[in-house]
Amino acid sequence: MLRQLITTVGRRTLTPLLARTQRFSAGAAGGDGKDGKQDVVNHADVPIIDYEDPDYLPLPEYPFRPDEPLDVKKQRLVYQSRKRGMLENDLLLSTFVAKHLKDLNAELTEQYDRLINGVTNDWDIYYWATENKPTPPEYQNEIMNMLKEHVANAQREKRLRQPNL
C-alpha cells in the first residue's frame, strides 16, 4: 500500500515536470490552425537544425608555432585535448592523446595540432571523427584516420571519463 502511494504521489509530482507542453510558432504552413502555433512536448518534435558558418564573418587564425620543441608541443596538445569546451570532444581527444601522442613523430604531431587548432568549430571535429559528416580533404590525413579508428572503438573500451595525467 505504501509503495502504491509513493508511486502515485511520484507520478503526480513528476508528470507536470516531465511532460511540459510548450507552444512555438510553426510558420504559415504549420500549427494547429487556430493561432499558427504548435504544441511540443519536451521538444521531441522540434527538428535539430545545423547552420553552416556564414562566409562574411572573419574567423580568427590560430598562431602556429613552427619553432616549438616537440616535447613542449606534445604537452600543449595534451592540455588542449582535455579542455575543448565540449565534453564529447574532451573524452574523444583526451583518450586519443593518452593512447597515441607519445608514439607520434613530428609530422603526425603537426597534423594533430592543425586538426584541433585549425578548425574553429569543435562540432566539426566531432562530426568528422564520428563520420556523421564527410571530412574535408585538407583534414583527411593519417591523424584523422587514426582518430576515426579510435572513435569506432573496436575493442569496446569504456571511456566514461578522461584519463589521468
C-alpha positions in Angstrom: 0.0 0.0 0.0 2.8 2.4 0.9 4.6 1.6 -2.3 1.5 2.2 -4.3 1.0 5.6 -2.5 4.6 6.6 -3.2 4.3 5.7 -6.9 1.0 7.6 -7.2 2.4 10.7 -5.5 5.6 10.5 -7.5 3.7 10.2 -10.7 1.5 13.3 -9.8 4.6 15.4 -8.9 6.9 14.3 -11.8 4.4 14.2 -14.6 4.0 18.0 -14.9 7.8 18.4 -14.8 8.4 15.7 -17.4 5.6 16.5 -19.8 5.7 20.2 -20.2 3.9 21.4 -23.2 5.2 24.5 -24.9 3.9 26.4 -27.9 6.1 27.7 -30.6 5.4 29.3 -34.0 5.2 26.8 -36.7 5.2 29.3 -39.6 2.5 29.9 -42.1 2.1 26.3 -43.1 2.2 24.6 -39.7 0.4 24.8 -36.4 -2.9 23.6 -35.2 -4.9 26.0 -37.4 -6.0 28.4 -34.6 -3.2 30.7 -33.9 -0.4 29.4 -36.0 1.4 27.7 -33.1 2.1 24.1 -32.5 2.2 22.1 -29.2 5.5 20.5 -28.4 6.1 18.1 -25.5 9.7 18.0 -24.2 11.0 19.4 -27.6 11.0 15.9 -29.0 9.1 17.2 -32.1 11.5 20.1 -32.8 14.0 19.1 -35.5 17.7 19.7 -34.9 18.9 22.4 -37.3 22.6 22.6 -38.1 23.5 26.0 -39.6 26.7 26.5 -41.7 29.0 29.2 -40.6 28.4 32.5 -42.5 31.0 33.4 -45.0 31.0 37.1 -44.1 32.4 36.6 -40.5 36.1 36.7 -40.2 37.5 33.7 -38.4 40.5 34.1 -36.2 43.7 32.5 -37.3 45.4 30.2 -34.8 49.1 31.3 -34.4 51.1 28.1 -35.2 54.4 27.8 -33.6 57.0 26.4 -36.1 60.0 26.6 -33.7 58.3 24.9 -30.8 60.2 21.9 -29.4 58.4 18.6 -29.9 58.1 17.7 -26.2 56.6 21.1 -25.4 54.2 20.8 -28.3 53.0 17.4 -27.1 52.5 18.8 -23.6 50.4 21.7 -25.0 48.4 19.3 -27.1 47.6 17.1 -24.1 46.2 20.2 -22.3 44.3 21.4 -25.4 42.8 18.0 -26.0 41.4 17.8 -22.5 40.0 21.4 -22.4 37.9 21.7 -25.6 34.8 23.2 -24.1 32.5 20.3 -25.1 32.5 17.1 -23.2 32.2 14.9 -26.3 35.5 16.1 -27.7 37.1 16.2 -24.3 36.5 12.5 -24.0 37.4 11.6 -27.5 40.5 13.7 -27.9 41.9 13.1 -24.4 41.7 9.4 -24.7 43.1 9.5 -28.2 46.1 11.6 -27.0 46.7 9.3 -24.0 46.8 6.4 -26.3 48.7 7.7 -29.3 50.5 11.0 -28.7 53.7 9.5 -27.1 54.3 7.5 -30.3 53.6 10.2 -32.8 56.5 11.7 -34.8 56.9 15.4 -35.6 54.9 15.3 -38.8 51.9 13.5 -37.2 52.1 15.7 -34.2 51.9 18.7 -36.5 48.9 17.2 -38.3 47.1 16.7 -35.0 48.0 20.3 -33.9 46.5 21.6 -37.2 43.4 19.5 -36.7 42.5 20.6 -33.2 43.6 24.2 -33.6 42.9 24.9 -37.2 39.2 24.1 -37.1 37.2 26.9 -35.5 34.2 24.8 -34.7 34.7 21.8 -32.4 31.4 20.2 -33.6 33.1 19.8 -37.0 35.8 17.7 -35.5 33.2 15.6 -33.6 31.1 15.1 -36.7 34.1 14.2 -38.9 35.5 11.8 -36.2 32.2 10.1 -35.8 31.7 10.1 -39.6 28.4 12.0 -39.4 29.7 14.5 -41.9 32.3 14.0 -44.6 35.8 15.1 -43.7 37.2 18.0 -45.9 40.2 17.0 -48.0 42.6 19.3 -46.1 41.9 17.4 -42.8 41.6 13.9 -44.3 45.0 12.5 -43.4 46.7 9.8 -41.3 45.8 11.5 -38.0 42.1 11.8 -39.0 42.1 8.1 -39.9 43.7 7.2 -36.5 41.1 9.4 -34.8 38.2 7.7 -36.7 39.5 4.3 -35.8 39.8 5.4 -32.1 36.3 6.7 -32.1 34.9 3.5 -33.7 36.3 1.7 -30.5 36.6 -1.8 -32.0 37.9 -3.0 -28.6 34.8 -1.6 -26.8 36.8 0.2 -24.2 34.9 2.1 -21.6 35.6 5.8 -22.0 33.4 7.5 -19.4 36.0 9.9 -18.1 39.3 11.5 -19.1 42.4 9.5 -18.4 44.6 10.5 -15.5 47.5 12.8 -16.3 
